[in-house]
């Protein structure tokens, strides 16, 4: 006959087994299909824009018909997103550090005006004018970085201010006048280098599109294969922890803004080839469009997460949506409407992925 102590032991063992069963059930719930998907997307942030891009291409292929899949239309999409793609590369660097740069397009246009005025109005040799433009782009980036790191102002406020400064300088230097395509052809044809076409069968790429792809490949390597790139991600994830780890965060942040400014200068050269002229009021919405590409590309606005290649996919997604909706006969108004919902959906997915359980 079992005594009281034996009965208590049996009750305890029964309770322990029930507890183990409850824990096992809880673990199964936590690692269901949705939870596993969340973990996969957290580990591979570029997967979301790739899936969206493939789905968009398939859907618009059915909606818009065979015209969408023609080599001409597909390469036209690449050409159309070239400038915003390059700006998105610069924007991505800053956003990965948990900042934002509202001045990228203004820097780009300012550099195009400076380069055009030097080479066409003042007769400076085009290579020297381009070098001056690159230096000015880096200097504009340094100005942003210095204000963020030394004056300790929020990146949003700093770049909102410099956006206005650079835009005003554009109008002052140019006299609010464009430089015509004929003047560029006659005095500095080298400025249109990134507008030249390269025939690949029935498809036509531009040297500017190739420049965009090269920029993304180089940045991917730098951010993923170098110590500097790891430092950039660490600053975006937790700046205080990065400082405790011995990283000179302020210096690295200034370098990020300088590199972003230099990339904007490259975008300026490419934009002259793309548009064929130099206008101080071109690409007015380029800042927001670059942020759109970055957000849709899965790079977190909170910093420290996302692949630079995601910004390229994000720009392509916007280009595919615009091309597909246009070929389907959808009004421009509703194209903008669709892009707006894409942005909201991308941020919602990013918020959900960030809540991944350990």
VENFENHU-V435551 format. One record per pair of residues at least 12 apart in sequence whose ideal C-beta (glycine too) atoms are under 8 Angstrom apart, sorted by sequence separation. I is the first residue (numbers start at 0). J is the second residue. D is the distance in Angstrom with one decimal. If there is no record, write none. Layout:
i:I j:J d:D
i:I j:J d:D
This chain:
i:193 j:205 d:6.7
i:194 j:206 d:7.4
i:197 j:209 d:7.4
i:234 j:246 d:7.0
i:270 j:282 d:6.7
i:296 j:308 d:7.8
i:297 j:309 d:4.2
i:298 j:310 d:6.2
i:90 j:103 d:5.6
i:193 j:206 d:4.9
i:194 j:207 d:6.3
i:233 j:246 d:6.3
i:296 j:309 d:3.3
i:321 j:334 d:5.5
i:324 j:337 d:6.5
i:89 j:103 d:5.2
i:114 j:128 d:5.0
i:117 j:131 d:6.1
i:143 j:157 d:5.7
i:192 j:206 d:6.3
i:193 j:207 d:3.7
i:234 j:248 d:5.2
i:296 j:310 d:4.4
i:320 j:334 d:7.0
i:113 j:128 d:7.9
i:114 j:129 d:6.0
i:117 j:132 d:7.8
i:143 j:158 d:5.8
i:146 j:161 d:7.7
i:296 j:311 d:7.0
i:297 j:312 d:7.8
i:298 j:313 d:7.9
i:230 j:246 d:5.0
i:293 j:309 d:7.6
i:296 j:312 d:5.3
i:297 j:313 d:7.4
i:86 j:103 d:4.9
i:114 j:131 d:7.3
i:193 j:210 d:5.7
i:234 j:251 d:6.1
i:293 j:310 d:4.9
i:295 j:312 d:8.0
i:296 j:313 d:2.9
i:320 j:337 d:5.9
i:321 j:338 d:7.7
i:86 j:104 d:6.1
i:113 j:131 d:6.8
i:114 j:132 d:4.1
i:143 j:161 d:5.8
i:230 j:248 d:8.0
i:234 j:252 d:6.6
i:292 j:310 d:5.4
i:295 j:313 d:3.8
i:296 j:314 d:7.4
i:320 j:338 d:6.3
i:113 j:132 d:5.5
i:142 j:161 d:6.5
i:294 j:313 d:7.0
i:231 j:251 d:6.5
i:293 j:313 d:6.1
i:296 j:316 d:7.7
i:86 j:107 d:6.5
i:111 j:132 d:7.7
i:230 j:251 d:5.2
i:292 j:313 d:3.9
i:295 j:316 d:5.4
i:317 j:338 d:6.1
i:320 j:341 d:6.9
i:110 j:132 d:4.6
i:113 j:135 d:5.6
i:139 j:161 d:7.3
i:291 j:313 d:7.2
i:292 j:314 d:4.0
i:295 j:317 d:6.7
i:110 j:133 d:7.9
i:227 j:251 d:7.1
i:231 j:255 d:6.2
i:292 j:316 d:8.0
i:317 j:341 d:7.6
i:82 j:107 d:7.8
i:110 j:135 d:5.8
i:292 j:317 d:6.1
i:316 j:341 d:7.2
i:109 j:135 d:7.4
i:110 j:136 d:4.9
i:139 j:165 d:6.6
i:291 j:317 d:6.3
i:227 j:254 d:7.6
i:107 j:136 d:8.0
i:110 j:139 d:7.8
i:288 j:317 d:7.5
i:106 j:136 d:6.0
i:109 j:139 d:7.0
i:313 j:345 d:7.9
i:106 j:139 d:4.7
i:106 j:140 d:7.2
i:102 j:139 d:7.4
i:102 j:143 d:6.5
i:100 j:143 d:6.6
i:295 j:341 d:5.7
i:300 j:346 d:7.1
i:291 j:338 d:6.7
i:295 j:342 d:6.5
i:214 j:262 d:6.5
i:294 j:342 d:5.7
i:297 j:345 d:7.1
i:98 j:147 d:6.8
i:300 j:349 d:7.3
i:304 j:353 d:7.5
i:291 j:341 d:8.0
i:295 j:345 d:4.6
i:299 j:349 d:5.4
i:214 j:265 d:6.9
i:291 j:342 d:5.8
i:294 j:345 d:5.0
i:297 j:348 d:7.8
i:294 j:346 d:6.1
i:297 j:349 d:6.8
i:301 j:353 d:7.1
i:100 j:154 d:6.9
i:101 j:155 d:7.0
i:299 j:353 d:6.8
i:99 j:154 d:5.3
i:210 j:265 d:6.8
i:294 j:349 d:7.7
i:98 j:154 d:3.6
i:99 j:155 d:5.5
i:102 j:158 d:4.4
i:105 j:161 d:7.3
i:109 j:165 d:4.7
i:116 j:172 d:6.1
i:101 j:158 d:4.2
i:102 j:159 d:7.9
i:105 j:162 d:4.8
i:108 j:165 d:7.7
i:109 j:166 d:7.9
i:112 j:169 d:5.4
i:116 j:173 d:7.2
i:100 j:158 d:4.8
i:101 j:159 d:5.1
i:108 j:166 d:7.7
i:211 j:269 d:7.4
i:99 j:158 d:6.7
i:102 j:161 d:4.5
i:106 j:165 d:5.7
i:109 j:168 d:5.7
i:113 j:172 d:6.7
i:119 j:178 d:5.9
i:128 j:187 d:7.3
i:210 j:269 d:5.7
i:102 j:162 d:4.2
i:105 j:165 d:3.8
i:109 j:169 d:5.1
i:112 j:172 d:5.2
i:129 j:189 d:7.7
i:93 j:154 d:6.9
i:101 j:162 d:4.9
i:105 j:166 d:4.9
i:108 j:169 d:5.3
i:112 j:173 d:4.9
i:129 j:190 d:7.9
i:116 j:178 d:7.9
i:125 j:187 d:4.6
i:207 j:269 d:4.1
i:102 j:165 d:5.8
i:109 j:172 d:7.7
i:115 j:178 d:4.6
i:119 j:182 d:5.5
i:126 j:189 d:7.4
i:105 j:169 d:7.0
i:119 j:183 d:6.7
i:122 j:186 d:7.8
i:125 j:189 d:4.3
i:125 j:190 d:6.4
i:207 j:272 d:5.5
i:206 j:272 d:7.3
i:207 j:273 d:5.7
i:235 j:301 d:8.0
i:236 j:302 d:6.6
i:237 j:303 d:7.3
i:119 j:186 d:4.7
i:205 j:272 d:7.1
i:235 j:302 d:3.0
i:236 j:303 d:3.0
i:115 j:183 d:7.3
i:118 j:186 d:6.6
i:119 j:187 d:5.6
i:205 j:273 d:7.3
i:234 j:302 d:7.6
i:235 j:303 d:3.6
i:236 j:304 d:7.3
i:118 j:187 d:4.0
i:234 j:303 d:7.8
i:235 j:304 d:7.5
i:233 j:303 d:7.4
i:232 j:303 d:5.6
i:115 j:187 d:7.6
i:118 j:190 d:6.6
i:232 j:304 d:7.8
i:115 j:190 d:7.0
i:193 j:268 d:5.9
i:114 j:190 d:6.7
i:192 j:268 d:7.5
i:193 j:269 d:4.2
i:194 j:271 d:7.4
i:195 j:272 d:7.0
i:190 j:268 d:6.9
i:193 j:271 d:7.5
i:194 j:272 d:2.8
i:193 j:272 d:3.7
i:194 j:273 d:5.7
i:191 j:271 d:6.2
i:192 j:272 d:6.0
i:193 j:273 d:7.1
i:190 j:271 d:4.7
i:191 j:272 d:4.6
i:194 j:275 d:6.5
i:190 j:272 d:7.2
i:223 j:306 d:7.9
i:191 j:275 d:6.8
i:222 j:307 d:5.6
i:219 j:306 d:7.1
i:183 j:271 d:7.0
i:219 j:307 d:5.1
i:218 j:307 d:4.8
i:219 j:308 d:5.6
i:183 j:275 d:7.5
i:215 j:307 d:6.3
i:183 j:276 d:6.9
i:215 j:308 d:6.1
i:183 j:277 d:7.3
i:180 j:275 d:4.4
i:215 j:310 d:7.5
i:180 j:276 d:4.8
i:215 j:311 d:4.9
i:179 j:276 d:5.8
i:178 j:276 d:6.1
i:177 j:276 d:5.6
i:178 j:277 d:4.0
i:212 j:311 d:7.8
i:149 j:249 d:7.5
i:177 j:277 d:6.2
i:178 j:278 d:7.9
i:211 j:311 d:7.6
i:148 j:249 d:4.0
i:177 j:278 d:4.3
i:148 j:250 d:8.0
i:177 j:279 d:7.2
i:176 j:279 d:7.7
i:148 j:252 d:5.2
i:173 j:277 d:7.8
i:175 j:279 d:6.2
i:147 j:252 d:6.3
i:148 j:253 d:5.7
i:175 j:280 d:7.7
i:173 j:279 d:4.1
i:172 j:279 d:7.7
i:144 j:252 d:5.8
i:145 j:253 d:6.5
i:144 j:253 d:3.7
i:147 j:256 d:7.1
i:170 j:279 d:5.5
i:144 j:254 d:7.6
i:169 j:279 d:4.1
i:170 j:280 d:7.9
i:144 j:255 d:6.9
i:169 j:280 d:7.7
i:141 j:253 d:6.4
i:144 j:256 d:3.2
i:143 j:256 d:4.6
i:144 j:257 d:6.3
i:141 j:256 d:6.5
i:140 j:256 d:4.3
i:141 j:257 d:5.0
i:143 j:259 d:7.9
i:140 j:257 d:4.5
i:143 j:260 d:7.3
i:140 j:258 d:7.0
i:140 j:259 d:5.1
i:141 j:260 d:6.9
i:137 j:257 d:5.0
i:140 j:260 d:2.2
i:137 j:258 d:8.0
i:139 j:260 d:4.8
i:140 j:261 d:6.7
i:138 j:260 d:7.1
i:88 j:211 d:7.6
i:137 j:260 d:5.0
i:140 j:263 d:7.3
i:81 j:205 d:6.9
i:136 j:260 d:4.5
i:137 j:261 d:4.7
i:139 j:263 d:7.4
i:162 j:286 d:6.7
i:74 j:199 d:7.6
i:78 j:203 d:7.9
i:82 j:207 d:7.6
i:85 j:210 d:7.2
i:136 j:261 d:5.3
i:78 j:204 d:7.4
i:81 j:207 d:4.7
i:85 j:211 d:5.2
i:88 j:214 d:5.2
i:92 j:218 d:7.2
i:136 j:262 d:7.8
i:77 j:204 d:6.6
i:78 j:205 d:5.4
i:81 j:208 d:5.0
i:84 j:211 d:4.7
i:88 j:215 d:5.8
i:91 j:218 d:7.6
i:95 j:222 d:7.5
i:136 j:263 d:5.2
i:137 j:264 d:7.2
i:74 j:202 d:4.3
i:133 j:261 d:6.1
i:136 j:264 d:2.8
i:70 j:199 d:7.9
i:73 j:202 d:7.0
i:74 j:203 d:5.6
i:78 j:207 d:7.5
i:81 j:210 d:7.7
i:85 j:214 d:6.0
i:135 j:264 d:7.0
i:136 j:265 d:7.9
i:70 j:200 d:6.4
i:71 j:201 d:6.4
i:74 j:204 d:5.6
i:78 j:208 d:5.8
i:81 j:211 d:5.0
i:88 j:218 d:5.9
i:70 j:201 d:4.7
i:71 j:202 d:6.6
i:77 j:208 d:4.9
i:80 j:211 d:8.0
i:84 j:215 d:7.6
i:133 j:264 d:4.7
i:136 j:267 d:7.0
i:69 j:201 d:7.7
i:70 j:202 d:3.7
i:71 j:203 d:6.9
i:132 j:264 d:5.3
i:133 j:265 d:7.7
i:74 j:208 d:7.8
i:96 j:231 d:6.0
i:132 j:267 d:6.3
i:95 j:231 d:5.8
i:132 j:268 d:7.2
i:95 j:232 d:6.3
i:97 j:234 d:7.4
i:96 j:234 d:5.0
i:97 j:235 d:4.5
i:92 j:231 d:7.1
i:96 j:235 d:4.6
i:129 j:268 d:6.4
i:95 j:235 d:4.9
i:94 j:235 d:7.9
i:97 j:238 d:7.3
i:110 j:263 d:6.6
i:114 j:267 d:6.6
i:98 j:252 d:7.6
i:106 j:260 d:5.8
i:110 j:264 d:4.6
i:114 j:268 d:7.2
i:96 j:252 d:6.0
i:100 j:256 d:7.4
i:103 j:259 d:6.8
i:107 j:263 d:4.6
i:111 j:267 d:4.0
i:115 j:271 d:7.3
i:106 j:263 d:4.1
i:107 j:264 d:7.5
i:110 j:267 d:3.8
i:111 j:268 d:7.6
i:114 j:271 d:7.6
i:106 j:264 d:7.5
i:109 j:267 d:7.8
i:96 j:255 d:5.6
i:100 j:259 d:6.1
i:104 j:263 d:7.9
i:107 j:266 d:4.6
i:108 j:267 d:7.1
i:111 j:270 d:5.9
i:103 j:263 d:5.3
i:107 j:267 d:4.7
i:111 j:271 d:5.6
i:106 j:267 d:7.9
i:93 j:255 d:6.2
i:108 j:270 d:7.7
i:115 j:277 d:4.2
i:92 j:255 d:5.1
i:93 j:256 d:6.7
i:103 j:266 d:7.9
i:107 j:270 d:6.3
i:114 j:277 d:8.0
i:112 j:277 d:6.2
i:92 j:258 d:6.1
i:93 j:259 d:5.6
i:111 j:277 d:5.1
i:92 j:259 d:5.1
i:112 j:279 d:5.6
i:89 j:258 d:7.7
i:90 j:259 d:7.4
i:89 j:259 d:4.0
i:92 j:262 d:7.8
i:108 j:278 d:7.8
i:111 j:281 d:8.0
i:89 j:260 d:7.6
i:108 j:279 d:6.3
i:108 j:280 d:7.8
i:89 j:262 d:4.0
i:108 j:281 d:6.0
i:88 j:262 d:5.7
i:89 j:263 d:5.4
i:108 j:282 d:6.0
i:107 j:282 d:6.6
i:86 j:262 d:7.9
i:85 j:262 d:6.4
i:86 j:263 d:6.8
i:89 j:266 d:7.3
i:108 j:285 d:8.0
i:104 j:282 d:4.9
i:107 j:285 d:6.8
i:104 j:283 d:7.3
i:85 j:265 d:6.3
i:86 j:266 d:5.5
i:104 j:284 d:7.5
i:85 j:266 d:4.1
i:104 j:285 d:2.9
i:105 j:286 d:7.2
i:103 j:285 d:6.8
i:104 j:286 d:4.7
i:103 j:286 d:5.9
i:82 j:266 d:5.9
i:85 j:269 d:6.1
i:102 j:286 d:7.0
i:104 j:288 d:7.9
i:101 j:286 d:5.0
i:104 j:289 d:7.0
i:100 j:286 d:7.8
i:103 j:289 d:5.6
i:82 j:269 d:6.1
i:81 j:269 d:6.3
i:82 j:270 d:5.1
i:82 j:273 d:5.7
i:99 j:290 d:7.1
i:81 j:273 d:6.2
i:78 j:273 d:7.5
i:94 j:290 d:7.8
i:86 j:285 d:5.5
i:90 j:289 d:4.3
i:94 j:293 d:5.5
i:82 j:282 d:6.7
i:86 j:286 d:7.9
i:89 j:289 d:7.4
i:90 j:290 d:6.1
i:87 j:288 d:8.0
i:99 j:300 d:7.5
i:83 j:285 d:6.5
i:86 j:288 d:7.4
i:87 j:289 d:4.5
i:90 j:292 d:7.7
i:91 j:293 d:5.3
i:82 j:285 d:7.2
i:86 j:289 d:4.0
i:90 j:293 d:5.2
i:95 j:298 d:6.5
i:94 j:298 d:5.7
i:97 j:301 d:6.3
i:98 j:302 d:7.3
i:83 j:288 d:4.8
i:87 j:292 d:3.9
i:91 j:296 d:7.7
i:94 j:299 d:7.8
i:97 j:302 d:2.7
i:83 j:289 d:5.9
i:87 j:293 d:5.4
i:94 j:300 d:6.3
i:96 j:302 d:5.8
i:97 j:303 d:6.6
i:91 j:298 d:5.5
i:95 j:302 d:6.1
i:84 j:292 d:6.8
i:94 j:302 d:6.8
i:95 j:303 d:6.9
i:83 j:292 d:5.9
i:87 j:296 d:7.3
i:95 j:304 d:8.0
i:95 j:305 d:6.6
i:94 j:305 d:7.9
i:80 j:292 d:7.8
i:95 j:307 d:7.7
i:91 j:305 d:7.5
i:92 j:307 d:7.7
i:91 j:307 d:5.2
i:91 j:309 d:7.7
i:88 j:307 d:6.7
i:91 j:310 d:4.4
i:90 j:310 d:7.1
i:88 j:310 d:6.1
i:87 j:310 d:4.1
i:88 j:311 d:7.6
i:87 j:311 d:7.3
i:84 j:310 d:7.3
i:87 j:313 d:6.6
i:84 j:311 d:5.9
i:87 j:314 d:5.3
i:84 j:314 d:4.1
i:83 j:314 d:5.4
i:84 j:315 d:7.8
i:80 j:314 d:4.3
i:83 j:317 d:7.5
i:80 j:315 d:6.0
i:80 j:317 d:6.8
i:77 j:315 d:7.6
i:80 j:318 d:4.1
i:76 j:315 d:7.0
i:79 j:318 d:5.4
i:77 j:318 d:7.5
i:76 j:318 d:4.3
i:79 j:321 d:7.6
i:76 j:319 d:6.1
i:79 j:322 d:7.6
i:51 j:295 d:7.4
i:76 j:322 d:5.1
i:48 j:295 d:6.3
i:75 j:322 d:7.3
i:48 j:296 d:4.8
i:48 j:297 d:5.0
i:47 j:297 d:4.8
i:72 j:322 d:6.4
i:45 j:296 d:7.7
i:46 j:297 d:7.9
i:45 j:297 d:6.0
i:44 j:297 d:4.5
i:44 j:298 d:7.4
i:72 j:326 d:7.5
i:44 j:299 d:7.6
i:67 j:322 d:7.1
i:67 j:323 d:6.0
i:63 j:322 d:7.9
i:67 j:326 d:5.7
i:44 j:304 d:6.0
i:45 j:305 d:7.7
i:52 j:312 d:5.3
i:59 j:319 d:6.3
i:63 j:323 d:5.2
i:66 j:326 d:5.5
i:44 j:305 d:4.9
i:45 j:306 d:4.3
i:48 j:309 d:5.2
i:51 j:312 d:7.9
i:55 j:316 d:6.0
i:59 j:320 d:7.7
i:62 j:323 d:6.4
i:44 j:306 d:6.0
i:64 j:326 d:7.4
i:45 j:308 d:5.6
i:49 j:312 d:5.9
i:52 j:315 d:5.8
i:56 j:319 d:5.9
i:59 j:322 d:7.4
i:63 j:326 d:3.7
i:45 j:309 d:4.8
i:48 j:312 d:3.8
i:52 j:316 d:5.2
i:55 j:319 d:4.7
i:59 j:323 d:2.9
i:63 j:327 d:4.9
i:44 j:309 d:6.4
i:48 j:313 d:5.6
i:51 j:316 d:5.7
i:55 j:320 d:6.2
i:58 j:323 d:7.4
i:59 j:324 d:7.7
i:62 j:327 d:5.0
i:45 j:312 d:6.8
i:52 j:319 d:6.7
i:59 j:326 d:7.4
i:48 j:316 d:6.2
i:55 j:323 d:6.9
i:59 j:327 d:7.3
i:47 j:345 d:7.7
i:47 j:348 d:6.0
i:47 j:352 d:7.8
i:40 j:348 d:7.8
i:44 j:352 d:7.1
i:41 j:352 d:5.1
i:40 j:352 d:5.0
i:41 j:353 d:7.7
i:37 j:351 d:6.9
i:41 j:355 d:4.2
i:37 j:352 d:6.3
i:37 j:354 d:7.8
i:38 j:355 d:5.8
i:37 j:355 d:5.0
i:37 j:356 d:7.9
i:34 j:356 d:6.9
i:29 j:356 d:6.1
